Amino acid sequence: MTTKSRRAQDQSTMSAVTPPRKWTDYAKGVGPGLLVSMAWMGAGDLVDSSVAGANYGYSLMWALGLALLSRFFFTSAIAKYGLCNSVGDDTIIDGFGAVWRKLPLIIGTLALISGFILQTYMVAMVGNALHHLFGGFGGPTWGPFLWTIFAAAIGWLVLTRPKAYSILEFIARIKVSILVVVFLYAAIKAQPSPGDIVHGLAFSAPPDTGAFATLLVAAAIIGAVGGSAGNLMYPEFIRDKGWKGPEFLRMQRIDLFSGVVAVVVVNLSIWVVGAEVLRPAGIKIATLDDLSQMMSLALGPVGPWLLWLGLMMTAFCSFTSYARGYTKIFFSGVHHAFPSQRNADIPTDRSLSFRAVQLGLMVCLPILFALPIFPDVVAMTVAGSATAGILAPLIIVGTLIVTNDKRRMLPGYTNKWWENVILLVVGGIGLWAAYGLISGLF
C-alpha cells in the first residue's frame, strides 16, 4: 500500500470522528491530553514537589505552574502542526524532515533511547509499589523483582489488545481520579493558609536569596520542558484518537489544557503537604520511603497505602504510555528519513517490527534493571540526561521553524507574534538548560 492510499484509508477511518460542537462533545473528547500529561508525571515529580515544599515553603510555587504552562504552549505548537499543515504531514516528525532529511531519524532514535531509559525506572517503580501494597510479599530481596515481572506482563497484555489506545486512555482517567482525590485530600487536611498559597503563586522568592539566585532556581524547575521528547508523544496519541484537520484545534487545546490542570493540581497539592508537614518538622526527602513517612504524618496509617496506590498507577500509566508513544516516534522518524520507505506503510502496533521494538526493547529488557544486582541507576540517569540534552535543541529549533513556515502551514495558522514570543522564551530557557546539562556531563 502506498503512502497516498494509506492516508486515504486513514481519512476513511477518521471520518467517523466528527469535530465537537457542544460543550458535552468537548467533555467527552478529552483523552489524549490526560494520557500524555499523566505519562509526563512520574514518581520523580512527586518527590521533587514535596522536596520543594520542604525547602522553600510556598515560595517558588509559581515556577512549577509556569513550567507546566510552558509545556502546554510548546506541546500545543507541536500538535498544531499535525492538525493545520497544508502538505499532508501526519505529525511534526514529518515536518522535521523539511528542516533536514535525517533529522526525523536522529530525533526518533534518540527518543527511543530516552524512552528505554525511562522504562527502566518506571517498570521497577510499578514492581516496588505493588510490593509495598501487598505487604512485602516475596521478601525484601526478590519480591520487588517478581512484582516487576508481573507488572510487565500486565503491561504486555494491555499493549497487545486491539483497542490498546482506548485502554491506556481509560487507565489515565483512573490515575487522574486517584491522584487528585488522594493528594488534594492530603493538602486540605494539612490545613494550609490560602493567603500563603496565593503569595507562593505571586512570584515570591525564598528568603535569603537574591534575584539572580531565584531566577536560577526557577529555571532549574522549568528545565528543558519545550525540548522534551515526551512532548512528541502527544501528536501520536491525537492520531490514535482520530483527530485530523484544523477543525479539531480547539478540541486539542482544551484537551491538553485539561491534562495540564490535572498535573498542576496534583503537584501543588504535594507541594502544600511538603510545606505544611515536612518543613515545620525539619524532615528531608531523599527516598520514596521518606515520602511514605510524609503521607503517614499527613493522613495517618492509611497515608502510606494511598501513596503506594498512587505511585503504582503513576508508574504503570507512564510505563505503558511510553512503550506505545516512544515506539511510534521512533518508527515515524525511521519512515520519513529514507526515501525508499516513504511509499511504504508506517508499521502499526499490530505489525511484527513494531511489537518487536515495543515489547522487546520497551517492556521486557527494562525488567533486567530491576534485578537486585542493580543497586542504583546512576549510569542510566547520566545516559538519559545526555540524550535529553541533545534532543532539546533539535526539537525546539525544529518546532519554531516548521510552525512559522507559510509554505507548510494552512493560511492563518502560522504562529502569531505572541506565540513566537512565548516559544522563544521557553525555548531559550530550554536551550540554556540543555547547554548546562551537556557541559555538566563533560
N, C-alpha and C positions, 0 to 999 in steps of 0.2 A: 504494500500500500504506500502511495506517495505521500509527501507532506501535505499536498493540496487535498487529497482525498481524506487523509486523517483529520485535517481541520474541518472538512465538510462533515465528517462523522461526528466530531466534537460539537459542532454547531447544532447538529440534529439532536444530540443528547442534551445540550444546554437549552434547547428550545422549550423544554418542559419547565425550566426555571424562569419565572416571569419577574420583572422588576417590581419592587414593593410600591404600593400606592397608599396604603393606610398605615396608621401607627402600629396596628396589630401585625401587619406584614413585616414591619421593621423589627418588632419584638421577637417574632418567630424566626426571622432571618439571622439573628445574632448567633454566631457559632465559630467561624474561623478566628475571629479576634480573641475570643475566650480561649480557644485551643492554643494559639501561639503565645498569648500572654502567660497562660499557665505553664507552658513549656519553658518560657524565659525564666520564670520564678522557681529557682531550685532551693535546696536546703541552705546554700550559702547566703541567699537573700535573707532568710530568717535569722541566721547568725549575725550577719552584717547589721541589720536593722536593730537587733537587740543590743549589740555592742555599741552602736552609735548612740542609742538612748542612754546606755550606762555611762558612756564617756562624755557626751555633750549635753545631756538632758534634752530639752526641747529645742535647743539651738540647732541650726542646720537642717531642720526637717524640710525646709523649703528646697534644699538641694536635691533631696530624694524626689520630691514632686516635680522639680524641674527636669531631672534626669528622665523620668518616665514620660513627661510631656515631650521632651526632645526625641525620645524613641518613637512616640506617636507620629510626630511630623515627618521623621525620616522614613519610617516604615510606610506611612501613607504615600509619600512620594514614590517609593519603590512599587507599591501596589498600583498607584495611578498609571504608571507606565503600561502595565499589563492590561489595564482596562481602557486606556484612552490613546494608545498609539495608533498610527494610521498605516502601519506596514504589516499588520497581521502577526506581530510577535505575541507569544503567549505570556511570557514573563519578562522581567528586566534582564534576566540572564541572556536572552536573545539579543537585547539591545546592547549589552556589553560587547557583543561581537562586532558592532559597528565602530566601537572605540578602538578595539584591537582584536584581530581574528582569534588569537589564542587566549584572550582574557577570560572567556567563559570556562575554558579548560582549567586555567590556573585557579580561578575562584572556586570552581566545582571540586577540584582535587583538594585544595586547602580546607574547604568547608567540610569535606568528608573526613579529613584527618582531625579537624577540630571537633566534629561530631563524635568520632570514635573516642576521643579523649574524654569528652563529656560523658559518654556512655559508661566508661569505666568507673566514674563517680556514681552515676545515677543507679545502675543496677545493684551496686554494693549498698547504696543507701536504702533501696527498697528492701533488700535482704536484712539489713540491720534493723530497720523499722519493724519488719514482720517478726524478727527475733525478739524484740522488746515487747511487742503487742501480745505474743503468745508465751510470755513468761520465761523467756530464755530457753525454750525447748530446743534440744540439740546440743546444749553445752556452750560454754563461752568461746571455745576454740573453733569448732567446726560448725556450730549452729548457724552463725550468720552466713557462712558459705552455702550451707544446704538450703537456707531460705532464699539466698540469691539465685540458686538454680531453679527453685520453684517459681520465683518472680519472673525469671527469664522465660520459663516455659509458658506462663500465662501471657506474657508479652508476645511470644511467638504465636500463640493461639489467636490473640486479638489481631495481630498484623496480617495473618493469613486468611482472615474472614473476607468474604466477597464485599461486605459493607464495612471495611476496616475504618474508613474515614468517619462514618457516622458513629461507630462505636467510640472512636477517640474523642469525638465532639461530646458525646454523652458523658464520658469519663471526665472531661474538662468541666462540664457543668456540675457534676457531683463534687469535684475538687473545689470549685469556687464556693459552693454552698458550705462545705465543711470548713474551709479555711476562714471564710468571712464570719461564720457563726462562732467558731472556736476563739479566734483571736480578737474579734470585736467584743465578744463577751468578756474575755480576759482584760481588755483595755478598759471597758466600762466598770468592771469590778475593782480595778485598780484606783478608781475614783480620781481621774485626772482633773486638773483645773482647765476649763475651756479657755480662759484667758491665756494660760501658758501655751496651749496648743496654737492659738491664734498668733501669739508672739513668735512661736517657733516657725510658723509658716510665713512670717512677715520679714524675711531676710535678716533674721537675727544672727549674731556671731557669738561664738563661745567666748567666755571671759578670758582675759589674759592672752588674747591673740590679736595680732594686727590685721589690717585689711588684707594685706598680701597673703598672710598665712591662711586666713579664712577662704580666700579665693582658691588657694592650692587644695585645701581640704574639699571644697565644693567640687572642684574639677576632678578630684580623685573619685568622689562619689558618682559624678556624672559619667566619667570614663569614656570609653570609645563606643558609646551606645549606637551612634549612627553607623559605625562600621562593623557591627556585629553580624556574623554570618547567620545568626539566628533570625535576623530580620528577613532574610531571603526565603525562609520557610513560609511566610505569610502568603505571598503570591501563589505558592504551590497549593496551599490549603484553599485559597479562593478558587483556584481552578478545580479542585476536588468538589467544591460546593456548587460549581456550575455558573459562577458569575462571569459574564463577558460583556464588555461594552461600557461606555460612559454612563448609561442609564443606571448602572449599579454603583456609581461612585459615591453617592450619598449614603447608600446602604453600607458600603465598605467603611466609610469614615465613622458612622455610628457604631458599627460592629467593632472596629478596632478601639474606639474610644471606650466602649463598654468594658472591653478586656483590660485596658489600662486603668480605668477607675477601680476595677476589682483588685488589681495589684496594688494600687495606691492605698486602698482601704486596709488590706491585709498588712502591708509593710508598715504603714503608720500606726496601726494597732499594736504591732510588735514593738515598734519604737516607743510607744507610750508605756507599755509594760516594762520595757527596759529602764525607762526614765523614772518610773514610779516605784519599781520593785528592786532593781539592781543598784541603781545609783545611790539611794539612801543607805543601802546595806553594804556598799563598797564591794559588791561581788563582781568578778570579772568572768567574761565568757570566753573560753578557749576551745571547748569541745561541745558536741551535741548533748552530752550528759549534763553539762553546765546549763544548757538551755532547758533541759528537763527539770533541773532544780528550780529555775526561774518560774516555770509553769506550775510547779508544786507550791511555791510561795504565793503565786497569784491565785490559784484555783483550788489548792488543797490536793488530796490524794488522786483525784480524777485528772488533775492537770497534766502529769507526765503521759498518761494513757492517751489523752486527747492530742498531745503534741506528737506522739509517735504515729497516731492515726493520720494526722495532718501531713507529717513528713512522708509517710508511706504513699498517700495519694499524690503528694507533690512530686516525689521522685518517680513514681510509676507513670504519671501523666507525661512528665518530661522524657522519660526513657522511651516510651512508645512513640511519642511525637517526634523526637529526634531521629529515631530509627527510620521513620517514614519520610520526614521532611528533609533531612540531610542527604538521604539516598536520592531523593528526587532532584535536589540541587545538583548533585554530582552527575547524574545522567543527563540533565538538561545541559550542563556545561560540556560534557563529552560530545553530545549530539550536535551542538552548534559550533564546535571547534573544528570539525573535519568536514570538508565539502562532500566526501563520499557518504557521510551519514545523514546529510540534511534531507535527503529524499526518502529516508527510511523512518520507521516508527521510532519514537522515543520509547524505550522499554517501560511497560506499565508494571504496577505492583503484582501482576499475575505472571509476568514473564520470568523465565528461569534466571536470566542475568540479574534482574532487579532483586529477586528473592535471595540469590546467592550473596549479593553485597549486603542487603538489608539484614538478613537473618544470620549470615556467616560473620560479617565484619561488625555489624552494629548491635547484634543480640548475643551471639554465642561467645565470640572471642573476648569481649569485655568481662565475662564471668571469671576468667582466669585471674583478673586483678583483685578479685575478692578472696583469693586463697590466703590462708593465714601466713604464708611465707612473704607476703607483701605487707610490711608494717605501715607503709605510708605511700603516697602517690606524688612525692615531691618532684620526681623526674617528669612524670606525666603533666604535672602542673606547669612546669617550665616549658615543656613542649607545647602545651595548649596556649600558653601566653605568647609564645613565639609565632604560632600560626595566626592568632588573633591580631598581633601587631602588624603582620604582613598584610592581612586581609583588609584591615580598616581603611588604609589609604586608597586601595583599589576600589572598594565598594563606594566610599564617599565620593571620590572624584568621578567615578563612572556614573553614579546616580545623578550628580549635578550636570554632567554633560548631556546625557540622553534625555533627561526631563526638560531641558532647555532647547532641545533640537527641534526646530519648527518643521524640519523635513520628515521627522519621525512621529511627531505628536499631532493629534487632531487639532484643527483650528480652535483656538481659545483654551486649550488645555496644557500649554506650556506653563512653567512656573510663573506665578505673579511675582512682582518685585519683593513683596513682604515675605513670600515663601522662600525666595532665594536668600534673603537676609537671615531668616531663621536657619535654613540649611547651612549657610556659610558659617554662622556662629557655632552651631552644633558640630558641623564638620571640622571647624578649626580646633575645637576642644578635642574632638576625636583624633585628629592628626597629631595634636600635641601629646595626647595620652599614648598614642601608638609609638611616637618617636621616643618618649621617655621609657616605654616598655622595652623596645628593641635595644636602645642604648644601655638600659639597665641589665639586660640579659648578657650583653657582651662585656 
